[in-house]
Amino acid sequence: MSREGAGVRLVPNEDVGSTVVAVTGRLDLASYPGLRDNLLKVATDSPESMIADIDGLAVAEDTFASVFSVVATRIGDWPGIPFTLVATRPEHLAMLARQSIDRFVAVHADVGTADRERDHPPRRRAVQLLVAPEGASALARQFVLRVCAEWGIPEHTHDALIVATELVENTLRHTTCTPRLRLELRRQVFTVAVGDDDPHPAVLRERVPGGDSGLGLMLVAQVARVWGCSRSASGGKVVWAVLTKRGRLRPVSTA
């Protein structure tokens, strides 16, 4: 499915192990946000890696190439996948070097090389569709317990139970969608993500004393290293939290 916006067109395909996005059109001030957001939307489906082929892209000014380092940084937090560029035009290579983009994003001459030489961190992934609203939170907790036991990561179980419960209940309270709970483990970095088909950005609210509206953002903040809300390619969103070690929350919104 191709994606277009303000003069830039993206055509993703998965002919190789990675998801390859052919980027064509003109990158300028008007098209910069659309290119950034559409690349991030492709990444929400959590492919093994993403390659952007920019040979068909015209760039109005060198500074606009920063969009690629921005995307690499964003998806480095979540879903934590490798992001590389394919570029053969001399003017592109010179531009990427002048802007130091090639220090943050690997650049290769063809898709085959980019796919072969990308980082291949082992990843485990499990998905649960929570179709019964009245028992969704309980099912989510059972799923987390089972997956953490199967993957041998008891150190993440307690925090994952808290985050999964809050994100699922947030979906049930504020949308009419069926939550999709996704757990992923890559290089001992464990992520909990809940997707739905509602396009409105999620807002994790503080718990009201005496209320029953869930555990609230403050508790999620205590157990997650970083969290965010990302729009998905299907038109909905994914709210995610990365669990490594306890620390101060750094919110990231890519909605």
C-alpha positions in Angstrom: 0.0 0.0 0.0 1.5 3.3 -1.0 1.4 6.4 1.2 1.4 10.0 -0.2 1.7 13.4 1.4 2.6 16.8 0.3 4.7 15.7 -2.7 6.4 12.6 -1.3 5.2 9.0 -2.1 6.2 5.9 -0.1 5.7 2.4 -1.5 6.5 -0.3 1.1 7.2 -3.9 0.1 8.6 -7.0 1.8 10.4 -8.8 -1.0 13.4 -9.3 1.3 13.7 -9.9 5.0 13.3 -6.2 5.7 10.4 -3.9 4.8 11.7 -1.7 2.0 10.1 1.7 1.4 10.7 3.3 -2.0 10.6 7.1 -1.4 9.9 9.3 -4.4 8.9 12.9 -4.9 10.4 16.1 -3.5 11.5 16.5 0.1 11.0 20.1 1.3 9.5 22.1 4.1 6.0 21.1 3.2 6.6 17.4 2.7 9.1 16.9 5.7 6.3 16.2 8.3 4.5 13.8 6.0 7.6 11.8 5.2 8.6 11.6 8.8 5.1 10.5 10.0 4.6 8.0 7.2 7.9 6.3 7.9 7.0 6.1 11.6 3.6 4.6 10.7 5.3 1.8 8.6 7.5 1.1 11.6 4.6 0.6 13.9 3.9 -2.8 12.3 7.2 -3.8 13.7 8.9 -5.4 10.7 12.3 -7.0 11.2 13.9 -3.9 9.9 13.1 -0.9 7.6 15.1 0.2 4.5 14.3 3.5 2.8 15.4 3.7 -0.8 15.8 7.4 -1.6 17.2 7.2 -5.1 13.9 8.6 -6.5 13.8 11.5 -4.0 14.7 15.1 -4.8 15.8 17.1 -1.7 15.3 20.9 -1.8 17.9 21.6 0.9 20.5 19.6 2.7 18.9 20.3 6.1 15.8 18.4 5.3 17.8 15.2 5.2 17.6 15.3 9.0 14.3 13.6 8.7 16.1 10.3 8.4 18.1 10.7 11.6 14.9 11.7 13.4 13.1 8.6 12.2 16.1 6.4 13.2 16.1 7.9 16.7 12.3 7.5 17.2 12.2 3.9 16.1 15.3 3.2 18.1 13.2 3.5 21.2 10.3 1.6 19.8 9.9 -0.8 18.1 13.6 -0.9 18.3 14.3 -2.1 14.7 17.2 -1.3 12.4 16.7 1.5 9.9 19.0 1.9 6.9 19.1 4.0 3.7 19.8 3.0 0.1 21.4 5.8 -1.9 23.5 5.7 -5.0 23.2 9.2 -6.4 26.5 11.2 -5.7 24.5 14.3 -4.6 22.6 12.2 -2.0 25.8 10.6 -0.6 27.5 14.0 -0.4 24.4 15.5 1.3 24.2 12.7 3.9 27.9 13.1 4.7 27.6 16.9 5.0 24.7 16.7 7.4 26.4 13.7 9.3 23.2 11.6 8.7 25.5 8.7 7.7 26.8 8.7 11.3 23.4 7.8 12.6 21.9 5.8 9.7 23.7 3.2 7.8 23.8 3.9 4.0 24.2 1.2 1.4 24.3 1.1 -2.4 21.5 -1.5 -2.9 18.7 -3.2 -1.1 20.3 -6.6 -1.1 23.4 -5.3 0.7 21.4 -3.2 3.1 19.4 -6.3 4.1 22.4 -8.6 4.4 24.5 -6.2 6.4 21.8 -4.9 8.8 21.9 -5.7 12.4 20.0 -8.9 13.2 19.2 -8.8 16.9 17.1 -11.8 17.9 13.5 -10.9 18.7 10.7 -12.7 20.3 7.1 -11.5 19.8 3.7 -12.5 21.1 0.3 -10.9 20.3 -3.1 -11.3 22.0 -6.4 -9.9 20.7 -8.6 -9.0 23.7 -12.1 -9.6 22.2 -14.1 -9.7 25.4 -14.2 -6.3 27.0 -15.5 -7.5 30.4 -12.6 -9.8 30.8 -9.9 -8.1 28.8 -7.7 -6.9 31.7 -7.7 -10.3 33.3 -6.9 -12.0 30.0 -4.1 -9.5 29.4 -2.5 -10.3 32.8 -2.8 -14.0 32.2 -1.1 -13.5 28.8 1.7 -11.5 30.3 2.3 -14.1 33.0 2.4 -16.9 30.5 4.7 -15.1 28.1 7.1 -13.9 30.7 7.4 -17.5 32.1 7.9 -19.0 28.6 10.6 -16.4 27.8 12.3 -16.7 31.2 12.2 -13.0 32.1 10.7 -13.0 35.6 12.4 -9.7 36.3 10.0 -8.0 33.9 6.8 -9.7 35.0 5.6 -7.3 37.7 6.2 -4.1 35.7 4.7 -5.7 32.5 1.5 -6.6 34.4 1.1 -3.0 35.6 1.7 -1.4 32.2 -0.4 -3.9 30.2 -3.4 -3.5 32.6 -3.3 0.3 32.4 -2.9 0.4 28.7 -5.7 -2.1 28.0 -8.0 -0.3 30.5 -7.2 3.0 28.9 -8.2 1.6 25.5 -11.5 0.2 26.9 -12.3 3.5 28.7 -11.7 5.9 25.9 -12.5 3.9 22.7 -14.9 1.3 21.4 -12.1 -0.7 19.9 -10.8 -4.2 20.6 -7.3 -3.9 22.2 -4.4 -5.7 20.7 -1.7 -6.5 23.2 1.8 -7.0 21.9 4.9 -8.1 23.9 8.4 -8.1 22.4 11.8 -8.9 23.6 15.0 -7.8 21.9 18.4 -7.7 23.5 16.8 -8.0 26.9 14.7 -4.9 26.2 11.1 -5.8 26.9 8.2 -3.8 25.4 4.5 -3.8 26.1 2.3 -2.3 23.4 -1.5 -2.0 23.0 -2.9 -1.1 19.6 -6.4 -0.1 18.6 -8.2 1.3 15.6 -9.0 4.7 17.1 -7.0 7.5 15.5 -7.1 9.9 18.5 -3.8 10.1 20.5 -3.9 8.4 23.8 -3.6 10.4 27.0 -2.6 8.5 30.1 -4.4 10.3 32.9 -3.5 10.6 36.6 -5.6 8.5 38.9 -8.2 10.4 40.8 -8.1 9.6 44.6 -10.9 7.2 45.5 -11.6 6.5 41.8 -11.4 3.3 39.9 -10.0 4.6 36.6 -6.8 2.5 36.6 -3.3 2.9 37.9 -2.6 6.1 36.1 0.4 7.7 34.4 2.4 8.2 37.6 2.7 4.4 38.2 3.5 3.7 34.5 6.2 6.4 34.8 7.8 4.6 37.6 8.1 1.3 35.8 8.8 2.3 32.2 12.0 3.8 30.8 10.2 5.4 27.9 6.7 5.4 26.5 4.9 6.9 23.5 1.9 6.9 21.3 2.5 6.2 17.6 0.0 6.3 14.7 -0.3 3.0 12.8 -0.3 2.5 9.1 -3.9 1.1 9.4 -5.2 4.5 10.7 -5.3 3.7 14.4 -2.6 4.0 17.0 -0.2 2.0 19.3 0.6 3.0 22.8 3.8 1.4 24.0 6.2 1.3 26.9 9.8 0.1 27.1 10.8 -1.8 30.2 14.5 -2.1 31.0 15.3 -0.8 34.5 13.3 1.5 36.7 14.0 5.1 36.0 12.6 8.5 35.1 10.0 8.4 32.4 10.8 10.1 29.1 7.6 10.5 27.1 7.8 10.3 23.4 4.8 11.1 21.2 4.8 10.2 17.5 1.1 10.4 17.1 
